[in-house]
Amino acid sequence: MTYKKLKYLLIGLVIGLISCNVTPKPEYPVRLWYNHPANSAVVDVKNGWENDKEWLKALPVGNGYLGAMVFGDVNHERLQLNEKTLWSGSPDDNNNPEAFASLGKIRQVLFEGKYKEANELTNKMQICKGVGSGQGNGANVPFGCFQTLGDLRLDFGKTAAYNNYFRELNLNQGIVKVSYNQEGITYQREVFASYPDRALVMRLTASKKGALSFKASLTRPERFETHAEKDHLLMTGTMDNGKGGNGMQYAVRLKAITTGGIVAYSDSLMEMRNADEVVLMLTASTNYKQEYPNYLGTDPKITTLEQLNDATSKSYATLLKNHSDDYSALFGKVTLNLTGSAPDTIPTDVRLRNQKKKPDDLCLQETYFQFGRYLMISSSREGSLPANLQGIWANKIQTPWNCDYHTDINIQMNYWPADVTNLSECYGPMTDLIGSLVKPGEVTAAVQYKASGWCVHPITNVWGYTAPGEHSGWGMYVAAGGWLCQHLWDHYTFTLDKKYLERVYPIMLKAAQFYLEWLVKDPATGKLVSGPTTSPENSFIAPDGSVCQMSMGPSHDQ
């Protein structure tokens, strides 16, 4: 066959493929779904005996600011709430002015191979001043911790059996849905967290008029007060500042819009009686602002009232459309089809249990990938704080490792998927956090090391903590600023946004200035090395048999 004939054959083939009438396969929703509720039994989250296994079975919603875990219980619904800025603690000076005097000595003994001596001296002289993170238990010290906002509970006053139960998190829509039959009536619930309207919205409907009756309450394990205010519930409180006083303030408001029936208030309860449809709207805020050194600002009671008035001025259809348009514009940017668009007919918990026997469950892999993108969208939106150790969802007062920002890998891991899964719009909070560390980090660099530029160590919080941790084995980690700056550069290479580069270049420059003064010449090789420092949370056996963490020029830093 000649080249000319081959060319025309290929052209004809392409035209035929383009013009042929192929019926597309139906597209089914990507979802997590179950045929039973999560257990929402009353628990003591203050003292730590919440059943985390059950909590993790609840389904998450979030808008970057406000999050909820929806349990889907038939008779006693529970929405465990979070507001991203709700932290205990307060700004504190943890920089150690005694650290610099011993820095040269520690480097010398490390170069001499006296690791045990260097480790002991580092742990004595280089760590933070004060209690630091409270050994990861900072709820009642100045470092503080991210905490639960509390619970929205709905008591339907029923004990009757139910059937045809269905609960799902629809990842295409960003909505949790619950449905079931009880006493011959079909009940349905929809829950979503709206970024455009800054509200948590829940709609309850029934197949029979006047079938919706329940009591709603707002509670928290500690430091709260709930009362009825005009036409809604208001929960307020003040956090522990870690110094024996009051810290951050918060407010939560809940209002019901009903079709049919009546709404009544009694002390701290809101009661719906014989409604056809109920739309609950919840707003929450704190007086936190991300500005060093003054981190507290607007009264959250004012903020939440403005948000509530705005949300309740719109119909449910409008709120849903606002949420859907906003959410789908992000989530819909990437599809992953490994199954040929086959319907998902197996509950998610069953798929997980079957994973050992069937590790090639392509539907589960599709769901897992898109669930990760959903969590990014839900816990990191422009203007909010970045996703923390648990994104935005946490069910305790003392959360694991304070639910803070670990800069020795965890915050980086959170944002690895942002650009590569086409969610660059969710990256702003990461940039904001890094930028917020420059001013307190300049103080740390000057006090700890008598260096210019800025630095941060393995942990930080909403209060601008940049000092080392309270133990050198994990807390003397100085590569964090550089690693964070790598993220700034990588984001630029994805977006090629020159204005973004102009914004972050000074941050990177000041980090580089710090490292130029931090690095010292290795007397054996003449090369510049970092130290004393650790390879994050790693230990090694020194020549004398001792287990050590500190060294000069660990591969991670270099």
SVG drawing of the C-alpha trace seen along z (x, -y; Angstrom):
<svg xmlns="http://www.w3.org/2000/svg" viewBox="-51 -43 90 57">
<polyline fill="none" stroke="black" stroke-width="0.4" points="0.0,0.0 1.4,-3.4 1.7,-6.2 -0.9,-8.2 -3.5,-5.4 -2.6,-4.8 -3.2,-8.5 -6.6,-8.5 -7.5,-5.3 -6.6,-6.8 -8.5,-10.0 -11.6,-8.0 -11.3,-5.9 -11.2,-9.0 -14.2,-10.6 -16.1,-7.4 -15.3,-7.2 -16.3,-10.8 -19.6,-10.6 -20.8,-7.2 -23.8,-7.3 -22.5,-5.6 -24.9,-5.5 -22.9,-6.6 -22.9,-4.4 -25.0,-5.8 -23.1,-7.6 -23.8,-6.6 -22.9,-8.7 -19.6,-8.2 -20.6,-7.7 -20.1,-6.1 -23.2,-4.3 -24.6,-2.1 -27.8,-0.3 -27.5,-1.2 -26.8,-4.3 -23.7,-5.0 -24.2,-4.7 -24.9,-8.1 -25.2,-7.1 -24.6,-9.7 -20.9,-9.8 -18.4,-11.7 -16.1,-13.4 -14.6,-15.5 -13.1,-12.5 -12.2,-10.8 -14.5,-7.7 -16.2,-8.6 -16.3,-5.4 -14.0,-6.6 -14.9,-3.5 -18.6,-4.7 -17.6,-8.3 -15.6,-7.3 -18.7,-5.6 -20.5,-9.0 -20.3,-10.9 -18.4,-14.2 -19.6,-17.5 -17.6,-20.7 -17.2,-24.1 -13.6,-24.9 -14.9,-26.8 -17.7,-24.6 -17.8,-20.9 -20.1,-18.1 -20.1,-14.4 -23.6,-13.1 -24.6,-9.9 -27.9,-9.2 -29.6,-7.7 -33.3,-7.2 -34.6,-8.2 -31.8,-10.3 -29.9,-12.1 -26.5,-13.5 -24.4,-16.0 -21.1,-16.4 -19.9,-19.9 -16.6,-21.7 -15.5,-25.2 -12.0,-25.4 -10.7,-28.2 -12.0,-26.9 -8.9,-26.5 -8.0,-26.7 -4.7,-28.4 -3.3,-31.8 -0.2,-33.5 2.9,-32.6 6.6,-33.3 8.3,-29.9 11.6,-31.0 14.6,-30.1 17.1,-32.9 19.6,-30.5 19.8,-28.3 22.4,-30.2 25.1,-30.1 25.4,-26.3 24.9,-26.0 28.6,-26.1 29.6,-23.6 26.9,-21.1 28.1,-21.4 31.7,-20.8 31.0,-17.6 28.8,-16.3 31.6,-16.9 33.9,-15.0 31.4,-12.0 30.3,-12.5 26.7,-11.9 25.5,-10.9 27.0,-14.1 25.6,-16.2 22.1,-14.7 22.1,-15.3 23.3,-18.9 20.8,-19.7 17.9,-18.3 19.0,-20.4 19.7,-23.7 18.0,-23.9 14.4,-23.0 11.6,-25.5 11.0,-27.7 8.0,-26.6 5.7,-23.6 5.5,-23.8 2.8,-21.6 2.2,-20.0 3.7,-16.7 0.9,-16.7 -1.8,-17.4 -2.1,-21.1 -5.8,-21.7 -5.1,-23.5 -1.7,-25.1 -1.0,-28.1 -0.2,-26.0 -3.9,-24.9 -5.6,-22.5 -8.3,-22.3 -11.5,-21.1 -15.0,-19.9 -17.6,-22.6 -20.2,-20.3 -23.3,-18.5 -26.6,-19.3 -29.0,-16.6 -32.5,-15.8 -34.7,-13.7 -37.7,-12.3 -39.2,-10.7 -39.7,-7.4 -38.7,-3.8 -40.6,-2.1 -38.9,0.3 -37.8,-0.9 -36.8,0.6 -35.5,-0.3 -32.8,-2.3 -30.3,-4.0 -27.5,-6.5 -25.0,-8.0 -22.4,-10.6 -22.9,-11.6 -19.5,-12.8 -20.8,-14.2 -23.1,-16.5 -21.3,-17.0 -24.5,-16.0 -25.3,-13.4 -28.6,-11.7 -30.6,-9.5 -33.9,-7.8 -36.0,-5.1 -39.5,-3.9 -41.1,-4.0 -44.7,-3.4 -45.7,-3.4 -44.1,-6.8 -41.0,-7.5 -38.6,-10.0 -35.8,-11.7 -32.9,-14.0 -30.3,-16.0 -27.3,-17.7 -24.7,-19.9 -22.2,-22.6 -22.4,-25.6 -19.3,-27.6 -21.1,-30.5 -23.6,-30.9 -21.3,-29.9 -24.0,-27.7 -24.8,-24.1 -28.1,-23.2 -30.3,-20.2 -33.7,-19.5 -36.1,-16.9 -39.2,-15.7 -41.8,-13.0 -44.3,-11.3 -47.2,-12.2 -48.2,-15.7 -47.6,-16.8 -45.3,-13.8 -42.3,-15.7 -42.0,-16.3 -38.7,-16.5 -36.7,-18.5 -33.4,-20.1 -30.6,-21.0 -27.0,-22.4 -24.6,-21.1 -20.9,-20.9 -18.8,-18.8 -17.7,-22.0 -17.6,-25.8 -21.0,-26.5 -24.4,-28.0 -27.4,-27.5 -30.6,-29.6 -33.4,-30.6 -33.0,-34.0 -36.1,-35.4 -36.6,-32.8 -33.5,-30.6 -31.1,-28.9 -27.8,-30.5 -24.9,-28.6 -21.9,-30.6 -18.8,-30.1 -15.2,-31.1 -12.2,-28.8 -9.4,-28.2 -6.4,-30.4 -4.0,-28.1 -2.9,-30.7 -5.8,-30.6 -8.0,-32.9 -10.5,-33.2 -9.3,-32.9 -11.2,-32.6 -14.9,-33.2 -17.3,-31.3 -21.0,-31.4 -23.4,-28.9 -26.9,-29.7 -29.6,-27.3 -32.9,-28.3 -35.7,-26.2 -37.9,-27.1 -41.0,-24.9 -43.7,-24.1 -46.8,-23.4 -46.6,-22.8 -45.2,-25.1 -41.8,-25.9 -41.7,-26.4 -38.9,-27.2 -38.3,-26.1 -35.2,-27.2 -32.4,-25.6 -34.6,-23.4 -36.2,-24.1 -39.2,-21.9 -40.9,-21.2 -44.5,-20.0 -46.4,-18.3 -44.5,-19.9 -44.6,-18.8 -41.0,-19.9 -38.2,-21.4 -35.1,-23.2 -32.5,-23.7 -29.8,-26.3 -26.7,-26.5 -24.0,-29.1 -20.9,-29.2 -17.9,-31.5 -15.2,-32.5 -13.4,-35.8 -10.1,-34.5 -8.2,-36.3 -4.9,-35.2 -2.9,-38.3 0.3,-38.3 0.5,-39.3 -3.2,-40.2 -5.2,-37.1 -8.6,-38.1 -11.1,-40.4 -14.8,-40.5 -17.5,-39.4 -18.7,-35.9 -22.3,-36.7 -22.4,-39.5 -20.8,-37.3 -23.1,-34.4 -26.3,-36.5 -25.3,-38.2 -24.7,-34.7 -27.9,-33.3 -30.0,-36.2 -28.4,-35.9 -29.0,-32.2 -32.6,-32.2 -33.5,-34.9 -33.1,-32.4 -35.2,-29.4 -33.9,-25.9 -33.8,-25.6 -31.5,-28.6 -29.2,-27.4 -28.9,-24.0 -28.2,-25.6 -25.6,-27.9 -23.9,-24.9 -24.2,-22.7 -22.8,-25.2 -19.9,-26.0 -19.0,-22.4 -19.5,-20.8 -17.2,-23.5 -14.4,-22.0 -15.3,-18.4 -16.3,-18.0 -12.9,-19.0 -11.6,-15.4 -13.3,-12.1 -11.8,-8.7 -13.4,-5.8 -12.0,-2.3 -15.2,-0.3 -16.8,-1.4 -19.4,-3.4 -20.9,-0.2 -23.4,-0.9 -22.2,-0.7 -24.4,2.0 -22.3,3.0 -22.4,1.0 -19.0,-0.7 -18.4,1.0 -18.9,4.4 -16.5,3.4 -13.9,2.6 -14.4,5.9 -14.0,7.7 -10.8,5.8 -8.6,8.6 -10.3,11.2 -10.7,8.8 -7.8,6.3 -8.7,5.2 -12.1,3.7 -11.9,0.9 -15.1,-0.7 -13.5,-1.1 -10.4,-2.6 -12.5,-5.1 -14.4,-6.1 -11.2,-6.3 -9.6,-8.7 -12.6,-10.9 -13.2,-10.8 -9.8,-12.3 -10.6,-15.1 -13.9,-15.6 -12.1,-15.9 -9.8,-18.5 -12.7,-20.6 -14.5,-20.2 -11.7,-21.2 -9.7,-23.8 -11.4,-26.7 -10.1,-30.2 -10.1,-32.4 -10.2,-29.5 -7.5,-28.0 -5.7,-25.0 -6.7,-21.4 -5.2,-20.3 -4.2,-16.8 -7.9,-15.7 -8.9,-18.1 -11.7,-19.9 -13.4,-17.0 -12.6,-16.3 -14.8,-14.9 -12.9,-15.6 -11.8,-18.4 -8.2,-17.0 -7.7,-16.0 -4.9,-13.7 -1.6,-15.6 -3.7,-18.7 -5.0,-18.4 -2.4,-21.0 -0.2,-21.6 2.8,-19.2 5.3,-20.8 7.6,-17.8 5.3,-16.0 1.6,-16.1 0.6,-19.5 2.6,-18.8 0.8,-15.4 -2.5,-17.2 -1.7,-19.4 0.1,-17.0 -3.2,-16.2 -4.3,-19.8 -2.6,-20.7 -2.2,-17.2 -5.9,-16.4 -6.9,-19.8 -7.9,-21.5 -5.5,-24.4 -8.4,-26.6 -8.1,-24.8 -4.4,-25.7 -4.9,-29.3 -5.1,-28.3 -1.7,-26.6 -0.1,-29.7 -1.8,-31.9 -0.5,-29.6 3.1,-29.8 2.9,-33.5 1.5,-33.9 4.6,-32.2 7.1,-34.7 6.8,-37.3 6.8,-35.0 9.4,-32.9 11.7,-36.0 11.5,-36.3 12.4,-32.7 15.3,-32.9 16.7,-36.0 16.2,-34.7 17.1,-31.0 19.9,-31.3 20.8,-35.1 20.0,-34.7 18.0,-36.8 15.2,-35.5 12.5,-33.2 12.2,-29.6 9.7,-27.2 10.1,-23.8 8.0,-20.6 4.7,-22.0 2.7,-25.1 -0.8,-26.3 -3.2,-29.1 -1.2,-31.3 1.9,-31.5 4.1,-29.0 7.4,-28.7 9.8,-27.6 11.3,-24.1 9.3,-21.4 9.8,-20.4 12.1,-17.4 15.0,-17.5 14.3,-14.0 11.4,-15.4 11.3,-19.1 14.7,-20.2 13.7,-20.0 14.7,-23.1 14.0,-22.0 10.3,-22.8 10.5,-26.3 12.4,-25.1 10.0,-22.2 7.0,-24.6 8.7,-26.9 9.1,-24.0 5.3,-23.8 5.0,-27.5 7.4,-27.0 5.6,-23.8 2.2,-25.6 3.7,-28.3 5.0,-25.7 1.5,-24.3 -0.3,-27.6 2.4,-29.8 0.7,-32.7 3.2,-35.5 1.2,-37.5 1.3,-34.5 5.1,-34.3 5.5,-38.0 3.5,-37.3 5.5,-34.3 8.9,-35.2 9.7,-37.4 8.7,-34.4 11.1,-32.1 13.8,-34.7 13.7,-35.2 13.7,-31.4 16.8,-31.2 18.4,-34.0 17.9,-32.0 19.5,-28.9 22.5,-30.8 23.2,-31.7 22.2,-28.4 24.4,-26.2 28.0,-25.7 31.1,-24.2 31.9,-20.6 35.6,-20.6 36.1,-17.2 34.5,-17.9 34.3,-21.6 30.7,-21.4 27.9,-23.4 25.7,-21.2 22.6,-21.7 22.7,-21.0 22.2,-20.2 19.0,-18.7 17.0,-15.5 15.8,-13.5 12.1,-13.8 11.2,-11.6 14.0,-9.2 16.7,-7.7 20.0,-6.0 22.5,-3.9 25.7,-5.8 29.2,-4.1 29.2,-3.9 25.8,-2.0 23.7,-4.9 20.4,-5.7 20.5,-9.2 18.6,-11.7 20.8,-14.7 23.4,-14.9 25.1,-17.3 24.0,-17.2 21.2,-14.6 20.1,-13.5 16.6,-15.0 17.9,-18.5 20.5,-18.4"/>
</svg>
